[in-house]
Amino acid sequence: MFVKLPWIDHSKCIRDLDCVCASGCKEGAFQAREESETEPGKAKDCPIIDLEKCKRCGDCEHACPEGAVKMI
């Protein structure tokens, strides 16, 4: 059986501190990063996905307004 996993396209992610994928994940699989020291209001990097917590529901793909999250 083929199981899709979430993947973040770093070229599309805007590193928002209030990432809707991180705040909307019911399993807590998305973890937003701490604030950048050089870019106020932005995270240091794209969110981290904890694949142990991820239930592969695809909600993150639908929630991302930039289309940076894909289930592959």
N, CA, C, O and CB atoms as a CASP TS submission, in Angstrom:
PFRMAT TS
TARGET T0000
AUTHOR 0000-0000-0000
METHOD Language model
MODEL 1
PARENT N/A
ATOM      1  N   MET     1       0.846  -1.180   0.000  1.00  0.00           N
ATOM      2  CA  MET     1       0.000   0.000   0.000  1.00  0.00           C
ATOM      3  C   MET     1       0.889   1.241   0.000  1.00  0.00           C
ATOM      4  O   MET     1       1.894   1.296   0.708  1.00  0.00           O
ATOM      5  CB  MET     1      -0.961   0.000   1.223  1.00  0.00           C
ATOM      6  N   PHE     2       0.511   2.225  -0.795  1.00  0.00           N
ATOM      7  CA  PHE     2       1.244   3.471  -0.917  1.00  0.00           C
ATOM      8  C   PHE     2       0.639   4.509   0.018  1.00  0.00           C
ATOM      9  O   PHE     2      -0.553   4.801  -0.068  1.00  0.00           O
ATOM     10  CB  PHE     2       1.234   3.975  -2.373  1.00  0.00           C
ATOM     11  N   VAL     3       1.447   5.065   0.907  1.00  0.00           N
ATOM     12  CA  VAL     3       0.978   6.069   1.868  1.00  0.00           C
ATOM     13  C   VAL     3       1.638   7.402   1.537  1.00  0.00           C
ATOM     14  O   VAL     3       2.861   7.488   1.426  1.00  0.00           O
ATOM     15  CB  VAL     3       1.297   5.640   3.344  1.00  0.00           C
ATOM     16  N   LYS     4       0.823   8.437   1.379  1.00  0.00           N
ATOM     17  CA  LYS     4       1.362   9.766   1.099  1.00  0.00           C
ATOM     18  C   LYS     4       1.800  10.438   2.393  1.00  0.00           C
ATOM     19  O   LYS     4       1.207  10.240   3.454  1.00  0.00           O
ATOM     20  CB  LYS     4       0.318  10.636   0.370  1.00  0.00           C
ATOM     21  N   LEU     5       2.855  11.236   2.275  1.00  0.00           N
ATOM     22  CA  LEU     5       3.394  11.982   3.414  1.00  0.00           C
ATOM     23  C   LEU     5       3.426  13.463   3.081  1.00  0.00           C
ATOM     24  O   LEU     5       3.581  13.821   1.914  1.00  0.00           O
ATOM     25  CB  LEU     5       4.809  11.480   3.790  1.00  0.00           C
ATOM     26  N   PRO     6       3.283  14.342   4.083  1.00  0.00           N
ATOM     27  CA  PRO     6       3.365  15.774   3.813  1.00  0.00           C
ATOM     28  C   PRO     6       4.801  16.206   3.522  1.00  0.00           C
ATOM     29  O   PRO     6       5.752  15.722   4.136  1.00  0.00           O
ATOM     30  CB  PRO     6       2.811  16.566   4.995  1.00  0.00           C
ATOM     31  N   TRP     7       4.927  17.102   2.596  1.00  0.00           N
ATOM     32  CA  TRP     7       6.222  17.654   2.191  1.00  0.00           C
ATOM     33  C   TRP     7       6.056  19.160   2.046  1.00  0.00           C
ATOM     34  O   TRP     7       5.034  19.623   1.540  1.00  0.00           O
ATOM     35  CB  TRP     7       6.739  17.004   0.848  1.00  0.00           C
ATOM     36  N   ILE     8       7.051  19.933   2.485  1.00  0.00           N
ATOM     37  CA  ILE     8       6.995  21.399   2.400  1.00  0.00           C
ATOM     38  C   ILE     8       7.936  21.874   1.302  1.00  0.00           C
ATOM     39  O   ILE     8       9.128  21.565   1.309  1.00  0.00           O
ATOM     40  CB  ILE     8       7.368  22.057   3.764  1.00  0.00           C
ATOM     41  N   ASP     9       7.381  22.630   0.359  1.00  0.00           N
ATOM     42  CA  ASP     9       8.176  23.260  -0.693  1.00  0.00           C
ATOM     43  C   ASP     9       8.751  24.545  -0.096  1.00  0.00           C
ATOM     44  O   ASP     9       8.030  25.529   0.068  1.00  0.00           O
ATOM     45  CB  ASP     9       7.310  23.554  -1.998  1.00  0.00           C
ATOM     46  N   HIS    10      10.026  24.542   0.225  1.00  0.00           N
ATOM     47  CA  HIS    10      10.655  25.683   0.892  1.00  0.00           C
ATOM     48  C   HIS    10      10.656  26.944   0.030  1.00  0.00           C
ATOM     49  O   HIS    10      10.769  28.052   0.555  1.00  0.00           O
ATOM     50  CB  HIS    10      12.076  25.333   1.274  1.00  0.00           C
ATOM     51  N   SER    11      10.530  26.786  -1.285  1.00  0.00           N
ATOM     52  CA  SER    11      10.499  27.965  -2.156  1.00  0.00           C
ATOM     53  C   SER    11       9.145  28.680  -2.093  1.00  0.00           C
ATOM     54  O   SER    11       9.052  29.846  -2.478  1.00  0.00           O
ATOM     55  CB  SER    11      10.807  27.559  -3.603  1.00  0.00           C
ATOM     56  N   LYS    12       8.095  28.002  -1.613  1.00  0.00           N
ATOM     57  CA  LYS    12       6.762  28.605  -1.507  1.00  0.00           C
ATOM     58  C   LYS    12       6.394  28.997  -0.078  1.00  0.00           C
ATOM     59  O   LYS    12       5.560  29.880   0.120  1.00  0.00           O
ATOM     60  CB  LYS    12       5.727  27.649  -2.044  1.00  0.00           C
ATOM     61  N   CYS    13       6.994  28.363   0.909  1.00  0.00           N
ATOM     62  CA  CYS    13       6.666  28.635   2.312  1.00  0.00           C
ATOM     63  C   CYS    13       7.107  30.048   2.687  1.00  0.00           C
ATOM     64  O   CYS    13       8.249  30.435   2.438  1.00  0.00           O
ATOM     65  CB  CYS    13       7.336  27.594   3.247  1.00  0.00           C
ATOM     66  N   ILE    14       6.193  30.817   3.288  1.00  0.00           N
ATOM     67  CA  ILE    14       6.524  32.196   3.679  1.00  0.00           C
ATOM     68  C   ILE    14       6.990  32.281   5.138  1.00  0.00           C
ATOM     69  O   ILE    14       7.236  33.372   5.652  1.00  0.00           O
ATOM     70  CB  ILE    14       5.308  33.108   3.470  1.00  0.00           C
ATOM     71  N   ARG    15       7.109  31.125   5.799  1.00  0.00           N
ATOM     72  CA  ARG    15       7.635  31.043   7.171  1.00  0.00           C
ATOM     73  C   ARG    15       6.865  31.942   8.143  1.00  0.00           C
ATOM     74  O   ARG    15       7.469  32.611   8.982  1.00  0.00           O
ATOM     75  CB  ARG    15       9.114  31.425   7.187  1.00  0.00           C
ATOM     76  N   ASP    16       5.575  31.956   8.035  1.00  0.00           N
ATOM     77  CA  ASP    16       4.719  32.757   8.897  1.00  0.00           C
ATOM     78  C   ASP    16       4.767  32.206  10.325  1.00  0.00           C
ATOM     79  O   ASP    16       4.637  30.998  10.525  1.00  0.00           O
ATOM     80  CB  ASP    16       3.262  32.774   8.362  1.00  0.00           C
ATOM     81  N   LEU    17       4.949  33.069  11.301  1.00  0.00           N
ATOM     82  CA  LEU    17       4.960  32.635  12.701  1.00  0.00           C
ATOM     83  C   LEU    17       3.612  32.055  13.117  1.00  0.00           C
ATOM     84  O   LEU    17       3.547  31.202  14.002  1.00  0.00           O
ATOM     85  CB  LEU    17       5.327  33.805  13.617  1.00  0.00           C
ATOM     86  N   ASP    18       2.542  32.514  12.482  1.00  0.00           N
ATOM     87  CA  ASP    18       1.202  32.003  12.756  1.00  0.00           C
ATOM     88  C   ASP    18       0.790  31.026  11.655  1.00  0.00           C
ATOM     89  O   ASP    18      -0.296  31.145  11.088  1.00  0.00           O
ATOM     90  CB  ASP    18       0.178  33.166  12.866  1.00  0.00           C
ATOM     91  N   CYS    19       1.644  30.078  11.362  1.00  0.00           N
ATOM     92  CA  CYS    19       1.415  29.103  10.291  1.00  0.00           C
ATOM     93  C   CYS    19       0.077  28.395  10.503  1.00  0.00           C
ATOM     94  O   CYS    19      -0.149  27.784  11.548  1.00  0.00           O
ATOM     95  CB  CYS    19       2.571  28.069  10.235  1.00  0.00           C
ATOM     96  N   VAL    20      -0.809  28.479   9.505  1.00  0.00           N
ATOM     97  CA  VAL    20      -2.120  27.848   9.632  1.00  0.00           C
ATOM     98  C   VAL    20      -2.014  26.327   9.644  1.00  0.00           C
ATOM     99  O   VAL    20      -2.864  25.652  10.225  1.00  0.00           O
ATOM    100  CB  VAL    20      -3.031  28.295   8.497  1.00  0.00           C
ATOM    101  N   CYS    21      -0.995  25.789   9.018  1.00  0.00           N
ATOM    102  CA  CYS    21      -0.793  24.328   9.047  1.00  0.00           C
ATOM    103  C   CYS    21      -0.408  23.885  10.457  1.00  0.00           C
ATOM    104  O   CYS    21      -0.914  22.882  10.961  1.00  0.00           O
ATOM    105  CB  CYS    21       0.307  23.899   8.026  1.00  0.00           C
ATOM    106  N   ALA    22       0.484  24.636  11.082  1.00  0.00           N
ATOM    107  CA  ALA    22       0.921  24.290  12.436  1.00  0.00           C
ATOM    108  C   ALA    22      -0.209  24.479  13.445  1.00  0.00           C
ATOM    109  O   ALA    22      -0.405  23.639  14.324  1.00  0.00           O
ATOM    110  CB  ALA    22       2.132  25.139  12.838  1.00  0.00           C
ATOM    111  N   SER    23      -0.948  25.576  13.321  1.00  0.00           N
ATOM    112  CA  SER    23      -2.015  25.823  14.289  1.00  0.00           C
ATOM    113  C   SER    23      -3.242  24.955  14.034  1.00  0.00           C
ATOM    114  O   SER    23      -4.020  24.711  14.956  1.00  0.00           O
ATOM    115  CB  SER    23      -2.411  27.281  14.260  1.00  0.00           C
ATOM    116  N   GLY    24      -3.429  24.488  12.812  1.00  0.00           N
ATOM    117  CA  GLY    24      -4.602  23.705  12.482  1.00  0.00           C
ATOM    118  C   GLY    24      -4.431  22.198  12.535  1.00  0.00           C
ATOM    119  O   GLY    24      -5.407  21.459  12.407  1.00  0.00           O
ATOM    120  N   CYS    25      -3.208  21.737  12.721  1.00  0.00           N
ATOM    121  CA  CYS    25      -2.968  20.287  12.743  1.00  0.00           C
ATOM    122  C   CYS    25      -3.519  19.702  14.044  1.00  0.00           C
ATOM    123  O   CYS    25      -3.055  20.028  15.136  1.00  0.00           O
ATOM    124  CB  CYS    25      -1.443  19.968  12.600  1.00  0.00           C
ATOM    125  N   LYS    26      -4.520  18.830  13.900  1.00  0.00           N
ATOM    126  CA  LYS    26      -5.165  18.227  15.076  1.00  0.00           C
ATOM    127  C   LYS    26      -4.238  17.294  15.835  1.00  0.00           C
ATOM    128  O   LYS    26      -4.442  17.045  17.023  1.00  0.00           O
ATOM    129  CB  LYS    26      -6.406  17.467  14.657  1.00  0.00           C
ATOM    130  N   GLU    27      -3.236  16.784  15.168  1.00  0.00           N
ATOM    131  CA  GLU    27      -2.304  15.837  15.790  1.00  0.00           C
ATOM    132  C   GLU    27      -1.060  16.517  16.348  1.00  0.00           C
ATOM    133  O   GLU    27      -0.257  15.875  17.024  1.00  0.00           O
ATOM    134  CB  GLU    27      -1.892  14.783  14.784  1.00  0.00           C
ATOM    135  N   GLY    28      -0.890  17.806  16.074  1.00  0.00           N
ATOM    136  CA  GLY    28       0.303  18.518  16.533  1.00  0.00           C
ATOM    137  C   GLY    28       1.555  18.098  15.791  1.00  0.00           C
ATOM    138  O   GLY    28       2.660  18.197  16.324  1.00  0.00           O
ATOM    139  N   ALA    29       1.386  17.625  14.546  1.00  0.00           N
ATOM    140  CA  ALA    29       2.529  17.142  13.774  1.00  0.00           C
ATOM    141  C   ALA    29       3.361  18.282  13.187  1.00  0.00           C
ATOM    142  O   ALA    29       4.558  18.118  12.953  1.00  0.00           O
ATOM    143  CB  ALA    29       2.050  16.236  12.660  1.00  0.00           C
ATOM    144  N   PHE    30       2.731  19.436  12.949  1.00  0.00           N
ATOM    145  CA  PHE    30       3.457  20.596  12.430  1.00  0.00           C
ATOM    146  C   PHE    30       3.937  21.438  13.602  1.00  0.00           C
ATOM    147  O   PHE    30       3.160  21.762  14.501  1.00  0.00           O
ATOM    148  CB  PHE    30       2.562  21.440  11.469  1.00  0.00           C
ATOM    149  N   GLN    31       5.195  21.785  13.592  1.00  0.00           N
ATOM    150  CA  GLN    31       5.760  22.608  14.653  1.00  0.00           C
ATOM    151  C   GLN    31       6.426  23.826  14.020  1.00  0.00           C
ATOM    152  O   GLN    31       7.434  23.703  13.324  1.00  0.00           O
ATOM    153  CB  GLN    31       6.777  21.797  15.517  1.00  0.00           C
ATOM    154  N   ALA    32       5.851  25.001  14.270  1.00  0.00           N
ATOM    155  CA  ALA    32       6.428  26.235  13.749  1.00  0.00           C
ATOM    156  C   ALA    32       7.764  26.497  14.435  1.00  0.00           C
ATOM    157  O   ALA    32       7.962  26.128  15.593  1.00  0.00           O
ATOM    158  CB  ALA    32       5.460  27.430  13.954  1.00  0.00           C
ATOM    159  N   ARG    33       8.656  27.123  13.723  1.00  0.00           N
ATOM    160  CA  ARG    33       9.981  27.440  14.255  1.00  0.00           C
ATOM    161  C   ARG    33       9.940  28.761  15.024  1.00  0.00           C
ATOM    162  O   ARG    33       8.961  29.504  14.961  1.00  0.00           O
ATOM    163  CB  ARG    33      11.024  27.513  13.113  1.00  0.00           C
ATOM    164  N   GLU    34      11.023  29.033  15.748  1.00  0.00           N
ATOM    165  CA  GLU    34      11.116  30.283  16.501  1.00  0.00           C
ATOM    166  C   GLU    34      11.340  31.454  15.537  1.00  0.00           C
ATOM    167  O   GLU    34      11.711  31.267  14.378  1.00  0.00           O
ATOM    168  CB  GLU    34      12.262  30.209  17.549  1.00  0.00           C
ATOM    169  N   GLU    35      11.107  32.650  16.045  1.00  0.00           N
ATOM    170  CA  GLU    35      11.193  33.849  15.218  1.00  0.00           C
ATOM    171  C   GLU    35      12.623  34.112  14.754  1.00  0.00           C
ATOM    172  O   GLU    35      13.590  33.903  15.487  1.00  0.00           O
ATOM    173  CB  GLU    35      10.666  35.053  15.983  1.00  0.00           C
ATOM    174  N   SER    36      12.718  34.575  13.521  1.00  0.00           N
ATOM    175  CA  SER    36      14.008  34.934  12.936  1.00  0.00           C
ATOM    176  C   SER    36      14.559  36.179  13.625  1.00  0.00           C
ATOM    177  O   SER    36      13.807  37.092  13.964  1.00  0.00           O
ATOM    178  CB  SER    36      13.875  35.170  11.411  1.00  0.00           C
ATOM    179  N   GLU    37      15.846  36.208  13.823  1.00  0.00           N
ATOM    180  CA  GLU    37      16.480  37.380  14.435  1.00  0.00           C
ATOM    181  C   GLU    37      16.662  38.502  13.421  1.00  0.00           C
ATOM    182  O   GLU    37      16.778  39.668  13.798  1.00  0.00           O
ATOM    183  CB  GLU    37      17.833  37.001  15.042  1.00  0.00           C
ATOM    184  N   THR    38      16.688  38.155  12.133  1.00  0.00           N
ATOM    185  CA  THR    38      16.935  39.147  11.088  1.00  0.00           C
ATOM    186  C   THR    38      15.683  39.556  10.324  1.00  0.00           C
ATOM    187  O   THR    38      15.684  40.577   9.636  1.00  0.00           O
ATOM    188  CB  THR    38      17.946  38.617  10.125  1.00  0.00           C
ATOM    189  N   GLU    39      14.596  38.757  10.438  1.00  0.00           N
ATOM    190  CA  GLU    39      13.346  39.055   9.744  1.00  0.00           C
ATOM    191  C   GLU    39      12.192  39.046  10.745  1.00  0.00           C
ATOM    192  O   GLU    39      11.580  38.000  10.960  1.00  0.00           O
ATOM    193  CB  GLU    39      13.090  38.032   8.601  1.00  0.00           C
ATOM    194  N   PRO    40      11.885  40.181  11.357  1.00  0.00           N
ATOM    195  CA  PRO    40      10.803  40.232  12.331  1.00  0.00           C
ATOM    196  C   PRO    40       9.481  39.752  11.724  1.00  0.00           C
ATOM    197  O   PRO    40       9.141  40.096  10.592  1.00  0.00           O
ATOM    198  CB  PRO    40      10.649  41.654  12.872  1.00  0.00           C
ATOM    199  N   GLY    41       8.753  38.961  12.490  1.00  0.00           N
ATOM    200  CA  GLY    41       7.476  38.443  12.044  1.00  0.00           C
ATOM    201  C   GLY    41       7.567  37.161  11.239  1.00  0.00           C
ATOM    202  O   GLY    41       6.544  36.578  10.882  1.00  0.00           O
ATOM    203  N   LYS    42       8.772  36.721  10.951  1.00  0.00           N
ATOM    204  CA  LYS    42       8.980  35.487  10.194  1.00  0.00           C
ATOM    205  C   LYS    42       9.714  34.473  11.064  1.00  0.00           C
ATOM    206  O   LYS    42      10.480  34.836  11.957  1.00  0.00           O
ATOM    207  CB  LYS    42       9.776  35.763   8.888  1.00  0.00           C
ATOM    208  N   ALA    43       9.464  33.191  10.785  1.00  0.00           N
ATOM    209  CA  ALA    43      10.178  32.131  11.497  1.00  0.00           C
ATOM    210  C   ALA    43      11.566  31.958  10.878  1.00  0.00           C
ATOM    211  O   ALA    43      11.803  32.366   9.741  1.00  0.00           O
ATOM    212  CB  ALA    43       9.379  30.788  11.450  1.00  0.00           C
ATOM    213  N   LYS    44      12.473  31.354  11.633  1.00  0.00           N
ATOM    214  CA  LYS    44      13.836  31.121  11.128  1.00  0.00           C
ATOM    215  C   LYS    44      13.842  30.214   9.911  1.00  0.00           C
ATOM    216  O   LYS    44      14.677  30.366   9.020  1.00  0.00           O
ATOM    217  CB  LYS    44      14.710  30.515  12.220  1.00  0.00           C
ATOM    218  N   ASP    45      12.909  29.268   9.871  1.00  0.00           N
ATOM    219  CA  ASP    45      12.845  28.312   8.770  1.00  0.00           C
ATOM    220  C   ASP    45      11.411  27.802   8.657  1.00  0.00           C
ATOM    221  O   ASP    45      10.553  28.160   9.464  1.00  0.00           O
ATOM    222  CB  ASP    45      13.848  27.129   8.986  1.00  0.00           C
ATOM    223  N   CYS    46      11.161  26.977   7.667  1.00  0.00           N
ATOM    224  CA  CYS    46       9.847  26.365   7.480  1.00  0.00           C
ATOM    225  C   CYS    46       9.531  25.469   8.677  1.00  0.00           C
ATOM    226  O   CYS    46      10.440  25.042   9.389  1.00  0.00           O
ATOM    227  CB  CYS    46       9.798  25.550   6.153  1.00  0.00           C
ATOM    228  N   PRO    47       8.249  25.185   8.901  1.00  0.00           N
ATOM    229  CA  PRO    47       7.872  24.311  10.022  1.00  0.00           C
ATOM    230  C   PRO    47       8.508  22.925   9.907  1.00  0.00           C
ATOM    231  O   PRO    47       8.923  22.495   8.831  1.00  0.00           O
ATOM    232  CB  PRO    47       6.351  24.172  10.091  1.00  0.00           C
ATOM    233  N   ILE    48       8.569  22.259  11.027  1.00  0.00           N
ATOM    234  CA  ILE    48       9.042  20.877  11.084  1.00  0.00           C
ATOM    235  C   ILE    48       7.800  19.981  11.098  1.00  0.00           C
ATOM    236  O   ILE    48       6.801  20.305  11.739  1.00  0.00           O
ATOM    237  CB  ILE    48       9.963  20.622  12.356  1.00  0.00           C
ATOM    238  N   ILE    49       7.872  18.860  10.391  1.00  0.00           N
ATOM    239  CA  ILE    49       6.764  17.892  10.409  1.00  0.00           C
ATOM    240  C   ILE    49       7.232  16.659  11.166  1.00  0.00           C
ATOM    241  O   ILE    49       8.203  16.007  10.781  1.00  0.00           O
ATOM    242  CB  ILE    49       6.296  17.515   8.950  1.00  0.00           C
ATOM    243  N   ASP    50       6.533  16.351  12.241  1.00  0.00           N
ATOM    244  CA  ASP    50       6.826  15.146  13.023  1.00  0.00           C
ATOM    245  C   ASP    50       6.030  13.996  12.409  1.00  0.00           C
ATOM    246  O   ASP    50       4.831  13.866  12.652  1.00  0.00           O
ATOM    247  CB  ASP    50       6.466  15.342  14.555  1.00  0.00           C
ATOM    248  N   LEU    51       6.693  13.170  11.620  1.00  0.00           N
ATOM    249  CA  LEU    51       6.007  12.093  10.913  1.00  0.00           C
ATOM    250  C   LEU    51       5.502  10.990  11.841  1.00  0.00           C
ATOM    251  O   LEU    51       4.672  10.176  11.437  1.00  0.00           O
ATOM    252  CB  LEU    51       6.926  11.499   9.885  1.00  0.00           C
ATOM    253  N   GLU    52       5.990  10.955  13.071  1.00  0.00           N
ATOM    254  CA  GLU    52       5.471   9.994  14.049  1.00  0.00           C
ATOM    255  C   GLU    52       4.070  10.392  14.514  1.00  0.00           C
ATOM    256  O   GLU    52       3.235   9.532  14.797  1.00  0.00           O
ATOM    257  CB  GLU    52       6.420   9.890  15.257  1.00  0.00           C
ATOM    258  N   LYS    53       3.819  11.702  14.589  1.00  0.00           N
ATOM    259  CA  LYS    53       2.503  12.203  15.010  1.00  0.00           C
ATOM    260  C   LYS    53       1.533  12.338  13.843  1.00  0.00           C
ATOM    261  O   LYS    53       0.318  12.284  14.039  1.00  0.00           O
ATOM    262  CB  LYS    53       2.654  13.547  15.701  1.00  0.00           C
ATOM    263  N   CYS    54       2.054  12.512  12.637  1.00  0.00           N
ATOM    264  CA  CYS    54       1.239  12.746  11.451  1.00  0.00           C
ATOM    265  C   CYS    54       0.352  11.538  11.148  1.00  0.00           C
ATOM    266  O   CYS    54       0.814  10.397  11.140  1.00  0.00           O
ATOM    267  CB  CYS    54       2.132  13.064  10.247  1.00  0.00           C
ATOM    268  N   LYS    55      -0.930  11.813  10.900  1.00  0.00           N
ATOM    269  CA  LYS    55      -1.901  10.758  10.570  1.00  0.00           C
ATOM    270  C   LYS    55      -2.186  10.709   9.066  1.00  0.00           C
ATOM    271  O   LYS    55      -3.062   9.963   8.626  1.00  0.00           O
ATOM    272  CB  LYS    55      -3.213  10.982  11.343  1.00  0.00           C
ATOM    273  N   ARG    56      -1.446  11.505   8.273  1.00  0.00           N
ATOM    274  CA  ARG    56      -1.550  11.517   6.808  1.00  0.00           C
ATOM    275  C   ARG    56      -2.959  11.876   6.321  1.00  0.00           C
ATOM    276  O   ARG    56      -3.443  11.321   5.334  1.00  0.00           O
ATOM    277  CB  ARG    56      -1.151  10.158   6.250  1.00  0.00           C
ATOM    278  N   CYS    57      -3.610  12.811   7.026  1.00  0.00           N
ATOM    279  CA  CYS    57      -4.985  13.182   6.693  1.00  0.00           C
ATOM    280  C   CYS    57      -5.053  14.157   5.515  1.00  0.00           C
ATOM    281  O   CYS    57      -6.062  14.201   4.812  1.00  0.00           O
ATOM    282  CB  CYS    57      -5.664  13.795   7.907  1.00  0.00           C
ATOM    283  N   GLY    58      -3.999  14.935   5.294  1.00  0.00           N
ATOM    284  CA  GLY    58      -3.974  15.894   4.204  1.00  0.00           C
ATOM    285  C   GLY    58      -4.550  17.253   4.534  1.00  0.00           C
ATOM    286  O   GLY    58      -4.602  18.125   3.667  1.00  0.00           O
ATOM    287  N   ASP    59      -4.986  17.454   5.773  1.00  0.00           N
ATOM    288  CA  ASP    59      -5.541  18.762   6.157  1.00  0.00           C
ATOM    289  C   ASP    59      -4.528  19.883   5.962  1.00  0.00           C
ATOM    290  O   ASP    59      -4.901  21.001   5.604  1.00  0.00           O
ATOM    291  CB  ASP    59      -6.004  18.734   7.615  1.00  0.00           C
ATOM    292  N   CYS    60      -3.266  19.597   6.191  1.00  0.00           N
ATOM    293  CA  CYS    60      -2.215  20.610   6.047  1.00  0.00           C
ATOM    294  C   CYS    60      -2.103  21.091   4.598  1.00  0.00           C
ATOM    295  O   CYS    60      -1.906  22.279   4.344  1.00  0.00           O
ATOM    296  CB  CYS    60      -0.865  20.047   6.519  1.00  0.00           C
ATOM    297  N   GLU    61      -2.229  20.162   3.662  1.00  0.00           N
ATOM    298  CA  GLU    61      -2.155  20.519   2.241  1.00  0.00           C
ATOM    299  C   GLU    61      -3.288  21.471   1.877  1.00  0.00           C
ATOM    300  O   GLU    61      -3.077  22.431   1.137  1.00  0.00           O
ATOM    301  CB  GLU    61      -2.213  19.253   1.355  1.00  0.00           C
ATOM    302  N   HIS    62      -4.484  21.212   2.390  1.00  0.00           N
ATOM    303  CA  HIS    62      -5.637  22.051   2.085  1.00  0.00           C
ATOM    304  C   HIS    62      -5.590  23.380   2.835  1.00  0.00           C
ATOM    305  O   HIS    62      -6.151  24.370   2.364  1.00  0.00           O
ATOM    306  CB  HIS    62      -6.921  21.314   2.422  1.00  0.00           C
ATOM    307  N   ALA    63      -4.936  23.418   3.985  1.00  0.00           N
ATOM    308  CA  ALA    63      -4.896  24.622   4.813  1.00  0.00           C
ATOM    309  C   ALA    63      -3.879  25.651   4.339  1.00  0.00           C
ATOM    310  O   ALA    63      -4.072  26.847   4.559  1.00  0.00           O
ATOM    311  CB  ALA    63      -4.594  24.248   6.229  1.00  0.00           C
ATOM    312  N   CYS    64      -2.814  25.219   3.702  1.00  0.00           N
ATOM    313  CA  CYS    64      -1.725  26.141   3.342  1.00  0.00           C
ATOM    314  C   CYS    64      -2.153  27.086   2.218  1.00  0.00           C
ATOM    315  O   CYS    64      -2.386  26.637   1.096  1.00  0.00           O
ATOM    316  CB  CYS    64      -0.468  25.352   2.916  1.00  0.00           C
ATOM    317  N   PRO    65      -2.261  28.397   2.504  1.00  0.00           N
ATOM    318  CA  PRO    65      -2.708  29.343   1.492  1.00  0.00           C
ATOM    319  C   PRO    65      -1.680  29.566   0.372  1.00  0.00           C
ATOM    320  O   PRO    65      -2.034  30.032  -0.711  1.00  0.00           O
ATOM    321  CB  PRO    65      -3.032  30.657   2.146  1.00  0.00           C
ATOM    322  N   GLU    66      -0.424  29.238   0.631  1.00  0.00           N
ATOM    323  CA  GLU    66       0.625  29.413  -0.378  1.00  0.00           C
ATOM    324  C   GLU    66       0.805  28.173  -1.246  1.00  0.00           C
ATOM    325  O   GLU    66       1.532  28.210  -2.238  1.00  0.00           O
ATOM    326  CB  GLU    66       1.942  29.758   0.295  1.00  0.00           C
ATOM    327  N   GLY    67       0.149  27.081  -0.880  1.00  0.00           N
ATOM    328  CA  GLY    67       0.318  25.830  -1.618  1.00  0.00           C
ATOM    329  C   GLY    67       1.695  25.221  -1.408  1.00  0.00           C
ATOM    330  O   GLY    67       2.198  24.492  -2.263  1.00  0.00           O
ATOM    331  N   ALA    68       2.309  25.526  -0.255  1.00  0.00           N
ATOM    332  CA  ALA    68       3.662  25.041   0.025  1.00  0.00           C
ATOM    333  C   ALA    68       3.678  23.605   0.545  1.00  0.00           C
ATOM    334  O   ALA    68       4.714  22.941   0.497  1.00  0.00           O
ATOM    335  CB  ALA    68       4.334  25.949   1.031  1.00  0.00           C
ATOM    336  N   VAL    69       2.548  23.123   1.038  1.00  0.00           N
ATOM    337  CA  VAL    69       2.492  21.764   1.575  1.00  0.00           C
ATOM    338  C   VAL    69       1.787  20.853   0.581  1.00  0.00           C
ATOM    339  O   VAL    69       0.683  21.141   0.119  1.00  0.00           O
ATOM    340  CB  VAL    69       1.767  21.739   2.947  1.00  0.00           C
ATOM    341  N   LYS    70       2.439  19.767   0.269  1.00  0.00           N
ATOM    342  CA  LYS    70       1.876  18.777  -0.654  1.00  0.00           C
ATOM    343  C   LYS    70       1.970  17.396  -0.016  1.00  0.00           C
ATOM    344  O   LYS    70       2.914  17.094   0.714  1.00  0.00           O
ATOM    345  CB  LYS    70       2.615  18.802  -2.031  1.00  0.00           C
ATOM    346  N   MET    71       0.985  16.578  -0.304  1.00  0.00           N
ATOM    347  CA  MET    71       1.028  15.179   0.098  1.00  0.00           C
ATOM    348  C   MET    71       1.642  14.420  -1.074  1.00  0.00           C
ATOM    349  O   MET    71       1.087  14.397  -2.172  1.00  0.00           O
ATOM    350  CB  MET    71      -0.412  14.623   0.478  1.00  0.00           C
ATOM    351  N   ILE    72       2.784  13.803  -0.827  1.00  0.00           N
ATOM    352  CA  ILE    72       3.463  13.075  -1.916  1.00  0.00           C
ATOM    353  C   ILE    72       3.687  11.630  -1.535  1.00  0.00           C
ATOM    354  O   ILE    72       4.243  10.863  -2.322  1.00  0.00           O
ATOM    355  CB  ILE    72       4.806  13.736  -2.264  1.00  0.00           C
TER
END
